[in-house]
Amino acid sequence: MRNVSRVLAAMYCSGWLHAVGAACLSPDVLQVSVIPKNARNTQTSSQSALLQAIGQESGKAVALLPAASYAAVIENLLAGTAHIAELGPASYALLRKRAQHFVPFASLSSSQQLGQYHSLLVVRADAMYHSLAQLRGKSLALTDPSSTSGAVVPSWMVQQTTGYALTHYFSHVLFMGSHDRALEAVRKGTVQAAFVASDQMPADNNSWRVLWRSPALVGSPFVMDSRLCPAIQTQVRKAFLERQERLQTWLQLQHYPYVVPVTAQDYEGMQALLAQP
């Protein structure tokens, strides 16, 4: 028996038992998936500096896994085809309803504090509309059904403010897939208004009129699969939070100067909102 114990101990220390038992995940390629906030966001070129930083820190090959919708990013995570992903606060809350083994660990921010942004209801600056009430029966662009600022919070606000479901208050609702496409639909006159994220508004604010601004929303989280081996999780966190000099090109493209740590507790408010009937 003593010899068996010694053999088992040696096998555990060598990692063999860990590999055949309750093994942690150590994929050959770390797959990263990101929500389509704008047309460029899911292109490898706009994420290449991030992928390179993760690869340098982890020693792993890293690839971007394309996703055409917020729901697709969630499904990539649940299927195990993505190991690291950017989600919106609401899409993270939706993911957490279905699985508990994903942890938020980082978020973009304009300061070294927890980042915040807003949902905005916007129309063209030259439009005749100056209030939500004037938009009743008009057409509206949304981003994605799982977008916090581009669908989830707006739907809640319209219901609370008017007593009508958003899809009944507006005559026609289009999901455009990204914030920039929603703004483009307003600019072209395809729709009269759109709900978009404040951090996705173009620099030329003179072209737009903001009719409503939500309370502050916690910045979008990056999450990772907690089944990844502990060393890989530590390396990924370092790539985001401790080696930000490698991320400068990526941060410039994201229009944020910092990455800050987050935890699941930071998104409890959104989970409570989604739990409401």
MARFILUM-881326 format. One record per residue (C-alpha): residue number from 1; x, y, z. Coordinates in steps of 0.1 Angstrom, whole numbers. Each point is the difference from the previous one (the first is absolute). Layout:
<site k="NUM" X="X" Y="Y" Z="Z"/>
...
# end
This chain:
<site k="1" X="0" Y="0" Z="0"/>
<site k="2" X="29" Y="23" Z="9"/>
<site k="3" X="15" Y="-6" Z="-34"/>
<site k="4" X="-33" Y="7" Z="-18"/>
<site k="5" X="-3" Y="33" Z="19"/>
<site k="6" X="35" Y="10" Z="-11"/>
<site k="7" X="-8" Y="-8" Z="-36"/>
<site k="8" X="-32" Y="20" Z="1"/>
<site k="9" X="18" Y="29" Z="16"/>
<site k="10" X="27" Y="-1" Z="-27"/>
<site k="11" X="-27" Y="-2" Z="-27"/>
<site k="12" X="-18" Y="30" Z="15"/>
<site k="13" X="32" Y="21" Z="2"/>
<site k="14" X="9" Y="-9" Z="-35"/>
<site k="15" X="-34" Y="13" Z="-12"/>
<site k="16" X="-11" Y="-34" Z="-14"/>
<site k="17" X="-30" Y="-4" Z="24"/>
<site k="18" X="-10" Y="36" Z="-6"/>
<site k="19" X="-1" Y="-7" Z="-37"/>
<site k="20" X="-21" Y="-31" Z="1"/>
<site k="21" X="-22" Y="10" Z="30"/>
<site k="22" X="-16" Y="34" Z="7"/>
<site k="23" X="23" Y="17" Z="-25"/>
<site k="24" X="1" Y="37" Z="-4"/>
<site k="25" X="-2" Y="14" Z="-36"/>
<site k="26" X="33" Y="6" Z="-18"/>
<site k="27" X="-10" Y="5" Z="-37"/>
<site k="28" X="26" Y="1" Z="-27"/>
<site k="29" X="-16" Y="32" Z="-12"/>
<site k="30" X="-17" Y="26" Z="22"/>
<site k="31" X="-31" Y="12" Z="-18"/>
<site k="32" X="-12" Y="35" Z="6"/>
<site k="33" X="-35" Y="12" Z="-10"/>
<site k="34" X="-13" Y="36" Z="2"/>
<site k="35" X="-34" Y="16" Z="-3"/>
<site k="36" X="-6" Y="20" Z="-33"/>
<site k="37" X="-2" Y="35" Z="16"/>
<site k="38" X="9" Y="15" Z="-33"/>
<site k="39" X="9" Y="-12" Z="-35"/>
<site k="40" X="38" Y="-2" Z="7"/>
<site k="41" X="-2" Y="-15" Z="35"/>
<site k="42" X="-1" Y="-36" Z="-12"/>
<site k="43" X="27" Y="3" Z="-26"/>
<site k="44" X="33" Y="-16" Z="9"/>
<site k="45" X="19" Y="32" Z="-10"/>
<site k="46" X="-17" Y="20" Z="28"/>
<site k="47" X="7" Y="-27" Z="26"/>
<site k="48" X="35" Y="-12" Z="-11"/>
<site k="49" X="19" Y="19" Z="27"/>
<site k="50" X="-22" Y="-16" Z="27"/>
<site k="51" X="4" Y="-35" Z="-15"/>
<site k="52" X="38" Y="5" Z="-2"/>
<site k="53" X="2" Y="12" Z="36"/>
<site k="54" X="-20" Y="-30" Z="13"/>
<site k="55" X="23" Y="-23" Z="-21"/>
<site k="56" X="32" Y="16" Z="13"/>
<site k="57" X="-11" Y="-4" Z="36"/>
<site k="58" X="-15" Y="-35" Z="-2"/>
<site k="59" X="23" Y="-16" Z="-26"/>
<site k="60" X="-31" Y="-12" Z="-18"/>
<site k="61" X="-12" Y="6" Z="-36"/>
<site k="62" X="-29" Y="24" Z="2"/>
<site k="63" X="-27" Y="5" Z="-26"/>
<site k="64" X="-31" Y="22" Z="-5"/>
<site k="65" X="-32" Y="-20" Z="-3"/>
<site k="66" X="-24" Y="21" Z="-21"/>
<site k="67" X="-35" Y="5" Z="13"/>
<site k="68" X="-28" Y="19" Z="-18"/>
<site k="69" X="-21" Y="6" Z="30"/>
<site k="70" X="1" Y="3" Z="38"/>
<site k="71" X="-19" Y="-34" Z="2"/>
<site k="72" X="27" Y="-16" Z="-22"/>
<site k="73" X="27" Y="10" Z="25"/>
<site k="74" X="-20" Y="-15" Z="28"/>
<site k="75" X="-5" Y="-32" Z="-19"/>
<site k="76" X="38" Y="-1" Z="-9"/>
<site k="77" X="7" Y="1" Z="38"/>
<site k="78" X="-26" Y="-27" Z="9"/>
<site k="79" X="12" Y="-23" Z="-28"/>
<site k="80" X="36" Y="3" Z="12"/>
<site k="81" X="12" Y="14" Z="-33"/>
<site k="82" X="8" Y="33" Z="16"/>
<site k="83" X="21" Y="3" Z="32"/>
<site k="84" X="1" Y="38" Z="4"/>
<site k="85" X="-26" Y="24" Z="-11"/>
<site k="86" X="-12" Y="36" Z="2"/>
<site k="87" X="-37" Y="3" Z="9"/>
<site k="88" X="-24" Y="28" Z="9"/>
<site k="89" X="-12" Y="1" Z="36"/>
<site k="90" X="-34" Y="-14" Z="-10"/>
<site k="91" X="15" Y="-28" Z="-22"/>
<site k="92" X="22" Y="-9" Z="29"/>
<site k="93" X="-31" Y="-2" Z="22"/>
<site k="94" X="-17" Y="-22" Z="-26"/>
<site k="95" X="31" Y="-22" Z="-1"/>
<site k="96" X="0" Y="-4" Z="37"/>
<site k="97" X="-36" Y="-12" Z="0"/>
<site k="98" X="12" Y="-29" Z="-21"/>
<site k="99" X="34" Y="-8" Z="14"/>
<site k="100" X="20" Y="9" Z="31"/>
<site k="101" X="35" Y="-8" Z="-12"/>
<site k="102" X="8" Y="33" Z="-17"/>
<site k="103" X="16" Y="28" Z="20"/>
<site k="104" X="2" Y="37" Z="-9"/>
<site k="105" X="35" Y="14" Z="6"/>
<site k="106" X="6" Y="31" Z="-20"/>
<site k="107" X="-17" Y="30" Z="-16"/>
<site k="108" X="10" Y="30" Z="-21"/>
<site k="109" X="-2" Y="34" Z="18"/>
<site k="110" X="7" Y="36" Z="-6"/>
<site k="111" X="17" Y="2" Z="34"/>
<site k="112" X="17" Y="-23" Z="24"/>
<site k="113" X="-34" Y="-6" Z="17"/>
<site k="114" X="-28" Y="-22" Z="-10"/>
<site k="115" X="-12" Y="11" Z="-34"/>
<site k="116" X="-35" Y="13" Z="-7"/>
<site k="117" X="-21" Y="9" Z="-30"/>
<site k="118" X="-36" Y="8" Z="-9"/>
<site k="119" X="-28" Y="-11" Z="-23"/>
<site k="120" X="-11" Y="29" Z="-21"/>
<site k="121" X="-31" Y="7" Z="-20"/>
<site k="122" X="11" Y="20" Z="-30"/>
<site k="123" X="-15" Y="17" Z="-30"/>
<site k="124" X="16" Y="22" Z="-27"/>
<site k="125" X="8" Y="35" Z="12"/>
<site k="126" X="-23" Y="15" Z="-27"/>
<site k="127" X="-29" Y="-23" Z="8"/>
<site k="128" X="-33" Y="13" Z="13"/>
<site k="129" X="0" Y="-23" Z="31"/>
<site k="130" X="9" Y="12" Z="34"/>
<site k="131" X="-15" Y="-26" Z="23"/>
<site k="132" X="-8" Y="-37" Z="3"/>
<site k="133" X="-37" Y="8" Z="-2"/>
<site k="134" X="4" Y="16" Z="-35"/>
<site k="135" X="15" Y="-33" Z="-12"/>
<site k="136" X="-30" Y="-21" Z="7"/>
<site k="137" X="-10" Y="-18" Z="-32"/>
<site k="138" X="33" Y="8" Z="-17"/>
<site k="139" X="28" Y="-25" Z="-10"/>
<site k="140" X="29" Y="-9" Z="21"/>
<site k="141" X="34" Y="-17" Z="-4"/>
<site k="142" X="14" Y="-22" Z="27"/>
<site k="143" X="34" Y="-17" Z="1"/>
<site k="144" X="-5" Y="-37" Z="11"/>
<site k="145" X="-26" Y="-17" Z="21"/>
<site k="146" X="27" Y="-7" Z="27"/>
<site k="147" X="16" Y="34" Z="-1"/>
<site k="148" X="-2" Y="18" Z="33"/>
<site k="149" X="-2" Y="36" Z="-13"/>
<site k="150" X="-14" Y="-9" Z="-34"/>
<site k="151" X="-30" Y="-21" Z="10"/>
<site k="152" X="-3" Y="-13" Z="36"/>
<site k="153" X="1" Y="33" Z="20"/>
<site k="154" X="-21" Y="18" Z="-27"/>
<site k="155" X="-27" Y="-27" Z="1"/>
<site k="156" X="-2" Y="3" Z="38"/>
<site k="157" X="0" Y="38" Z="-2"/>
<site k="158" X="-28" Y="3" Z="-26"/>
<site k="159" X="-21" Y="-25" Z="19"/>
<site k="160" X="4" Y="18" Z="33"/>
<site k="161" X="-4" Y="35" Z="-15"/>
<site k="162" X="-29" Y="-6" Z="-24"/>
<site k="163" X="-17" Y="-32" Z="12"/>
<site k="164" X="5" Y="-15" Z="-35"/>
<site k="165" X="24" Y="-26" Z="-12"/>
<site k="166" X="27" Y="16" Z="-22"/>
<site k="167" X="-11" Y="-20" Z="-30"/>
<site k="168" X="-36" Y="14" Z="4"/>
<site k="169" X="10" Y="36" Z="7"/>
<site k="170" X="20" Y="3" Z="-32"/>
<site k="171" X="-16" Y="-9" Z="-33"/>
<site k="172" X="31" Y="-18" Z="-13"/>
<site k="173" X="31" Y="-13" Z="18"/>
<site k="174" X="32" Y="-11" Z="-19"/>
<site k="175" X="29" Y="-18" Z="16"/>
<site k="176" X="30" Y="13" Z="-19"/>
<site k="177" X="27" Y="-23" Z="16"/>
<site k="178" X="23" Y="28" Z="12"/>
<site k="179" X="-1" Y="35" Z="14"/>
<site k="180" X="16" Y="17" Z="-30"/>
<site k="181" X="-26" Y="-17" Z="-23"/>
<site k="182" X="-28" Y="12" Z="22"/>
<site k="183" X="13" Y="36" Z="-2"/>
<site k="184" X="4" Y="-3" Z="-38"/>
<site k="185" X="-36" Y="-11" Z="-3"/>
<site k="186" X="-10" Y="33" Z="18"/>
<site k="187" X="23" Y="21" Z="-20"/>
<site k="188" X="-14" Y="-14" Z="-33"/>
<site k="189" X="-36" Y="4" Z="12"/>
<site k="190" X="-7" Y="-37" Z="-1"/>
<site k="191" X="-13" Y="4" Z="36"/>
<site k="192" X="-7" Y="31" Z="21"/>
<site k="193" X="19" Y="-10" Z="31"/>
<site k="194" X="24" Y="-25" Z="15"/>
<site k="195" X="12" Y="-12" Z="34"/>
<site k="196" X="38" Y="-2" Z="1"/>
<site k="197" X="29" Y="-1" Z="25"/>
<site k="198" X="15" Y="34" Z="9"/>
<site k="199" X="35" Y="-14" Z="-5"/>
<site k="200" X="-9" Y="-9" Z="-36"/>
<site k="201" X="-12" Y="35" Z="-9"/>
<site k="202" X="21" Y="17" Z="-27"/>
<site k="203" X="22" Y="30" Z="9"/>
<site k="204" X="-23" Y="23" Z="-21"/>
<site k="205" X="-27" Y="4" Z="26"/>
<site k="206" X="-14" Y="30" Z="-18"/>
<site k="207" X="-18" Y="-24" Z="-24"/>
<site k="208" X="-20" Y="-16" Z="28"/>
<site k="209" X="-26" Y="10" Z="26"/>
<site k="210" X="-2" Y="-21" Z="32"/>
<site k="211" X="-36" Y="-4" Z="12"/>
<site k="212" X="7" Y="-23" Z="29"/>
<site k="213" X="30" Y="-12" Z="20"/>
<site k="214" X="0" Y="-30" Z="23"/>
<site k="215" X="15" Y="-2" Z="34"/>
<site k="216" X="37" Y="-11" Z="-1"/>
<site k="217" X="6" Y="-36" Z="-11"/>
<site k="218" X="30" Y="-20" Z="10"/>
<site k="219" X="25" Y="-5" Z="-28"/>
<site k="220" X="-1" Y="-31" Z="-21"/>
<site k="221" X="18" Y="-29" Z="15"/>
<site k="222" X="26" Y="-23" Z="-14"/>
<site k="223" X="-7" Y="-35" Z="13"/>
<site k="224" X="20" Y="-33" Z="0"/>
<site k="225" X="-9" Y="-36" Z="5"/>
<site k="226" X="9" Y="-8" Z="36"/>
<site k="227" X="8" Y="-36" Z="-11"/>
<site k="228" X="32" Y="13" Z="-16"/>
<site k="229" X="31" Y="-11" Z="18"/>
<site k="230" X="8" Y="24" Z="29"/>
<site k="231" X="34" Y="10" Z="-16"/>
<site k="232" X="-18" Y="9" Z="-33"/>
<site k="233" X="-26" Y="21" Z="19"/>
<site k="234" X="28" Y="18" Z="18"/>
<site k="235" X="18" Y="7" Z="-32"/>
<site k="236" X="-31" Y="13" Z="-17"/>
<site k="237" X="-7" Y="24" Z="29"/>
<site k="238" X="36" Y="12" Z="-2"/>
<site k="239" X="-4" Y="7" Z="-37"/>
<site k="240" X="-30" Y="22" Z="6"/>
<site k="241" X="8" Y="15" Z="33"/>
<site k="242" X="38" Y="0" Z="6"/>
<site k="243" X="15" Y="3" Z="-34"/>
<site k="244" X="-20" Y="28" Z="-15"/>
<site k="245" X="30" Y="15" Z="-18"/>
<site k="246" X="-6" Y="-28" Z="-25"/>
<site k="247" X="-36" Y="10" Z="-4"/>
<site k="248" X="5" Y="36" Z="-10"/>
<site k="249" X="-8" Y="-5" Z="-37"/>
<site k="250" X="-31" Y="-20" Z="8"/>
<site k="251" X="-11" Y="25" Z="26"/>
<site k="252" X="3" Y="29" Z="-25"/>
<site k="253" X="-23" Y="-19" Z="-24"/>
<site k="254" X="-25" Y="-6" Z="28"/>
<site k="255" X="1" Y="37" Z="10"/>
<site k="256" X="8" Y="-8" Z="36"/>
<site k="257" X="33" Y="6" Z="19"/>
<site k="258" X="-3" Y="-26" Z="27"/>
<site k="259" X="-10" Y="-36" Z="9"/>
<site k="260" X="-13" Y="-4" Z="36"/>
<site k="261" X="-9" Y="-31" Z="20"/>
<site k="262" X="-36" Y="-10" Z="5"/>
<site k="263" X="-18" Y="-28" Z="19"/>
<site k="264" X="-34" Y="-16" Z="-2"/>
<site k="265" X="-13" Y="23" Z="28"/>
<site k="266" X="4" Y="30" Z="-23"/>
<site k="267" X="-28" Y="-14" Z="-22"/>
<site k="268" X="-25" Y="-11" Z="26"/>
<site k="269" X="-21" Y="31" Z="-8"/>
<site k="270" X="-5" Y="-11" Z="-36"/>
<site k="271" X="-8" Y="-36" Z="11"/>
<site k="272" X="-27" Y="15" Z="23"/>
<site k="273" X="-14" Y="20" Z="-28"/>
<site k="274" X="-3" Y="-30" Z="-23"/>
<site k="275" X="-16" Y="-20" Z="28"/>
<site k="276" X="-29" Y="24" Z="1"/>
<site k="277" X="-33" Y="-13" Z="-16"/>
# end
